Amino acid sequence: MFDGSWVLVFKGKYMLKYFEIDSVKIACLMGKNESDTSKKSLVFIHGSGGDHTAWLNQYAQLKEKYNVAMIDLPGHGRSEGNGESHVKDYCVWVNKLLDALALNEPILVGHSLGAAIALQFAVDYPEKIAGIVCLGGGMKMPVNPFMLEFLQTNPPEMPAEIVDLMCKFSLAKENRDKLSPLLRKSLAQAKPDILYGDLSACNELDLTGEAEKIMVPALHICGAQDKMTPPDLSRALAEKIKKSNLGIIAGAGHMVMLEQPAELEKALDKFTASGSI
């Protein structure tokens, strides 16, 4: 269990905190006054093979207005651990971390795998959160079989073929030249076995019979050119979950937070303030 210990690490202009959860150090990018009870809270959960750096644009814009915590899931980024291969298991970690963070009115903001975690969390632990924001989510999130088969061979380093494929399908065509180098660098640092577990967790997700149980307010965001989790998956979620809002963002693929950060931040701000977009 969390023992109350944490360590501050200054990286560039932002601050990482380490929380010990079940003897595993979990890293979070935190704002300066993350325990301010006068502010609502945003807890960001990255996608498969990612880490907190996916959200740096949002951190810069939102850290003064809200309590923010941007998680490195176990085995990702600066966190210890081995990762998981089931969304429910990641939810257990997030639940324990929320207890440690003790944030005011936390809203989970998840991308891809993080969206799957937010959705499952809203089914399993609705009393712990004030809402969810899902970027590129779905009741089912099937993964390209080639990626799973390739990663199942346990390559020692991240295969260039997988990085190329994820960059191609994650970014809108007009954004590839600008953002592929950044995304490529991030993916190359991921551990192949952990990425395989993450993608397997997404591939096995099936909330078809549970999504309608979600009663917390939900915002569904998807890039209009998302090929990894097409907009129809977000539309289906919005129809299934009662307190839902939907935003399809032009000029973006799967990586909305990198491709159209200002549009995402506008939607987040409006939803967090009023529960609508």
C-alpha positions as CSV (number, residue, x, y, z in Angstrom):
1,M,0.0,0.0,0.0
2,F,1.0,3.6,-0.4
3,D,3.2,4.6,2.5
4,G,3.0,8.4,2.1
5,S,6.6,8.7,0.7
6,W,7.4,10.7,-2.4
7,V,10.4,12.2,-4.1
8,L,10.5,15.4,-6.2
9,V,12.5,15.3,-9.4
10,F,12.8,18.5,-11.5
11,K,13.1,17.7,-15.2
12,G,13.4,20.8,-17.3
13,K,10.6,23.1,-16.2
14,Y,8.3,20.6,-14.7
15,M,8.1,18.4,-11.6
16,L,7.8,14.6,-11.2
17,K,6.7,13.0,-8.0
18,Y,7.1,9.4,-7.1
19,F,4.5,7.5,-5.2
20,E,5.2,4.1,-3.7
21,I,2.3,1.8,-4.5
22,D,2.6,-1.8,-3.4
23,S,6.4,-1.3,-3.2
24,V,6.5,0.0,-6.8
25,K,7.5,3.6,-7.5
26,I,4.9,5.2,-9.8
27,A,5.9,8.6,-11.4
28,C,3.5,11.5,-11.9
29,L,3.9,14.8,-13.5
30,M,2.3,17.2,-11.1
31,G,1.3,20.8,-10.8
32,K,2.5,23.1,-8.1
33,N,-0.7,23.1,-6.0
34,E,-2.2,19.8,-6.9
35,S,-4.1,19.5,-3.6
36,D,-6.0,22.8,-4.0
37,T,-9.5,21.9,-2.9
38,S,-10.9,25.0,-4.7
39,K,-9.9,23.5,-8.1
40,K,-11.1,20.5,-10.0
41,S,-8.6,17.9,-10.9
42,L,-7.5,16.3,-14.2
43,V,-5.7,12.9,-14.1
44,F,-4.1,12.1,-17.4
45,I,-3.5,8.5,-18.6
46,H,-1.3,7.9,-21.6
47,G,-1.7,5.3,-24.4
48,S,0.1,2.1,-25.3
49,G,3.8,2.3,-24.8
50,G,3.6,5.9,-23.9
51,D,4.3,8.0,-20.8
52,H,3.5,11.4,-19.3
53,T,5.4,13.3,-22.0
54,A,2.5,12.8,-24.4
55,W,0.6,15.5,-22.3
56,L,3.2,18.2,-22.0
57,N,1.2,20.6,-24.2
58,Q,-1.8,20.2,-21.9
59,Y,0.3,20.5,-18.7
60,A,1.6,23.8,-19.8
61,Q,-1.8,25.2,-20.6
62,L,-3.9,23.7,-17.7
63,K,-1.5,23.4,-14.7
64,E,-2.5,26.8,-13.2
65,K,-6.3,26.4,-13.6
66,Y,-6.6,22.8,-12.4
67,N,-5.0,20.3,-10.2
68,V,-3.1,18.1,-12.7
69,A,-1.5,14.6,-12.4
70,M,-0.1,12.9,-15.5
71,I,0.6,9.3,-14.7
72,D,3.3,7.0,-16.0
73,L,1.6,3.6,-15.8
74,P,3.7,0.7,-14.2
75,G,6.6,-0.2,-16.5
76,H,6.3,3.0,-18.5
77,G,8.4,6.2,-18.6
78,R,9.9,6.8,-15.1
79,S,7.7,4.3,-13.3
80,E,8.9,0.9,-12.0
81,G,7.0,-2.3,-12.6
82,N,6.3,-4.6,-15.5
83,G,3.2,-3.3,-17.1
84,E,-0.1,-5.3,-17.4
85,S,-2.0,-7.1,-20.2
86,H,-5.5,-6.5,-19.0
87,V,-7.3,-3.1,-18.6
88,K,-8.9,-4.1,-15.3
89,D,-5.4,-4.7,-13.8
90,Y,-4.3,-1.2,-14.8
91,C,-7.5,0.1,-13.2
92,V,-6.4,-1.4,-9.9
93,W,-3.2,0.6,-10.1
94,V,-5.0,3.8,-11.0
95,N,-7.4,3.3,-8.1
96,K,-4.6,2.9,-5.6
97,L,-2.8,5.9,-7.0
98,L,-5.9,8.1,-6.8
99,D,-6.1,7.2,-3.1
100,A,-2.5,8.4,-2.8
101,L,-3.1,11.6,-4.7
102,A,-6.3,12.5,-2.8
103,L,-7.2,15.1,-5.5
104,N,-10.4,17.1,-5.5
105,E,-13.1,15.9,-7.9
106,P,-10.8,13.9,-10.2
107,I,-11.6,13.6,-13.9
108,L,-9.8,10.8,-15.7
109,V,-8.4,11.9,-19.1
110,G,-7.3,8.9,-21.1
111,H,-5.8,8.4,-24.6
112,S,-6.3,5.1,-26.4
113,L,-5.2,2.5,-23.7
114,G,-5.8,5.3,-21.2
115,A,-9.3,5.8,-22.6
116,A,-10.0,2.1,-22.2
117,I,-8.7,2.4,-18.6
118,A,-11.0,5.4,-17.9
119,L,-14.0,3.6,-19.3
120,Q,-13.4,0.5,-17.3
121,F,-12.6,2.6,-14.2
122,A,-16.0,4.3,-14.6
123,V,-17.6,0.9,-14.5
124,D,-15.6,-0.5,-11.6
125,Y,-15.0,2.6,-9.4
126,P,-17.6,5.3,-10.3
127,E,-17.6,6.7,-6.8
128,K,-13.9,7.7,-7.1
129,I,-14.2,10.1,-10.0
130,A,-16.2,13.1,-11.2
131,G,-16.1,12.2,-14.9
132,I,-14.1,10.8,-17.7
133,V,-12.6,12.1,-21.0
134,C,-11.8,9.5,-23.6
135,L,-9.5,10.3,-26.5
136,G,-9.7,7.6,-29.2
137,G,-11.7,5.2,-27.2
138,G,-14.3,2.5,-27.9
139,M,-16.3,-0.3,-26.3
140,K,-14.0,-2.5,-28.3
141,M,-10.6,-1.5,-29.5
142,P,-9.2,-4.1,-31.9
143,V,-5.5,-3.9,-32.7
144,N,-3.8,-4.6,-36.0
145,P,-2.9,-8.4,-35.9
146,F,0.4,-7.8,-37.5
147,M,1.6,-5.6,-34.6
148,L,0.5,-8.2,-32.0
149,E,2.1,-11.1,-33.9
150,F,5.4,-9.2,-34.5
151,L,5.7,-8.1,-30.9
152,Q,4.8,-11.6,-29.6
153,T,8.2,-12.8,-30.9
154,N,9.7,-10.9,-28.0
155,P,12.2,-8.7,-29.9
156,P,15.0,-7.3,-27.7
157,E,14.4,-3.7,-29.0
158,M,11.5,-1.9,-30.4
159,P,11.2,-3.0,-34.1
160,A,11.4,-0.3,-36.7
161,E,8.5,-1.9,-38.5
162,I,6.2,-1.4,-35.5
163,V,7.4,2.2,-35.0
164,D,6.8,3.0,-38.7
165,L,3.4,1.4,-38.7
166,M,2.2,3.2,-35.5
167,C,3.5,6.6,-36.8
168,K,1.7,6.1,-40.1
169,F,-1.6,5.1,-38.5
170,S,-1.5,7.4,-35.5
171,L,-1.1,10.8,-37.3
172,A,-3.2,12.6,-39.9
173,K,-1.4,12.7,-43.2
174,E,-0.9,16.5,-43.0
175,N,0.8,16.1,-39.6
176,R,3.2,13.3,-40.3
177,D,6.2,15.3,-41.5
178,K,6.1,17.6,-38.5
179,L,5.2,15.1,-35.7
180,S,6.6,11.7,-36.8
181,P,10.1,12.4,-35.5
182,L,8.7,13.2,-32.0
183,L,6.4,10.2,-32.0
184,R,9.1,7.9,-33.4
185,K,11.5,9.0,-30.6
186,S,8.9,8.3,-27.9
187,L,7.9,4.9,-29.3
188,A,11.5,3.8,-29.8
189,Q,12.0,4.2,-26.0
190,A,9.1,1.8,-25.2
191,K,9.8,-1.8,-24.1
192,P,8.5,-4.2,-26.7
193,D,7.1,-6.6,-24.1
194,I,5.2,-3.8,-22.3
195,L,3.8,-2.5,-25.6
196,Y,2.7,-6.0,-26.5
197,G,0.8,-6.2,-23.1
198,D,-0.7,-2.8,-23.6
199,L,-2.0,-3.6,-27.1
200,S,-3.2,-7.0,-26.0
201,A,-5.2,-5.2,-23.2
202,C,-6.8,-3.0,-25.8
203,N,-7.5,-5.9,-28.2
204,E,-9.3,-7.9,-25.5
205,L,-11.4,-5.0,-24.2
206,D,-15.2,-5.5,-24.6
207,L,-17.4,-3.1,-22.8
208,T,-20.4,-3.7,-25.0
209,G,-22.5,-5.0,-22.1
210,E,-21.1,-2.6,-19.5
211,A,-20.8,0.9,-21.2
212,E,-24.4,1.7,-20.5
213,K,-23.7,1.3,-16.7
214,I,-21.4,4.3,-16.8
215,M,-23.2,7.1,-15.1
216,V,-20.5,9.7,-14.6
217,P,-20.3,12.5,-17.1
218,A,-18.2,11.5,-20.2
219,L,-16.6,13.5,-23.0
220,H,-15.5,11.5,-26.1
221,I,-12.9,13.1,-28.3
222,C,-11.6,11.7,-31.6
223,G,-9.6,13.0,-34.5
224,A,-11.6,13.1,-37.7
225,Q,-8.8,11.1,-39.4
226,D,-8.1,8.6,-36.6
227,K,-7.3,5.2,-38.2
228,M,-6.4,3.4,-35.0
229,T,-9.7,4.0,-33.3
230,P,-12.0,5.5,-35.9
231,P,-14.6,8.2,-35.0
232,D,-17.5,5.7,-35.2
233,L,-16.2,4.0,-32.1
234,S,-16.5,7.3,-30.2
235,R,-19.9,8.0,-31.7
236,A,-21.1,4.5,-30.5
237,L,-19.8,5.3,-27.0
238,A,-21.6,8.6,-26.9
239,E,-24.8,6.9,-27.8
240,K,-24.4,4.2,-25.2
241,I,-23.3,6.3,-22.2
242,K,-26.1,8.5,-20.9
243,K,-24.2,11.6,-19.8
244,S,-22.1,11.9,-22.9
245,N,-20.7,14.7,-25.0
246,L,-18.9,14.1,-28.3
247,G,-16.2,16.1,-30.1
248,I,-14.7,15.2,-33.5
249,I,-11.6,17.3,-34.1
250,A,-10.6,18.2,-37.6
251,G,-7.0,18.0,-38.7
252,A,-6.1,15.2,-36.3
253,G,-5.6,11.5,-36.3
254,H,-5.1,9.3,-33.2
255,M,-2.7,11.7,-31.4
256,V,-5.2,14.6,-30.9
257,M,-3.2,16.0,-27.9
258,L,-0.1,16.4,-30.2
259,E,-1.9,17.3,-33.5
260,Q,-4.5,19.8,-32.3
261,P,-3.6,20.6,-28.6
262,A,-5.5,24.0,-28.5
263,E,-8.7,22.3,-29.7
264,L,-8.3,19.6,-27.1
265,E,-7.6,22.0,-24.3
266,K,-10.6,24.1,-25.2
267,A,-12.9,21.0,-25.1
268,L,-11.3,19.9,-21.8
269,D,-11.7,23.3,-20.2
270,K,-15.4,23.6,-21.3
271,F,-16.2,20.0,-20.1
272,T,-14.5,20.4,-16.8
273,A,-16.1,23.7,-16.1
274,S,-19.7,22.8,-17.2
275,G,-19.9,19.1,-18.1
276,S,-20.6,19.9,-21.7
277,I,-18.7,21.0,-24.9
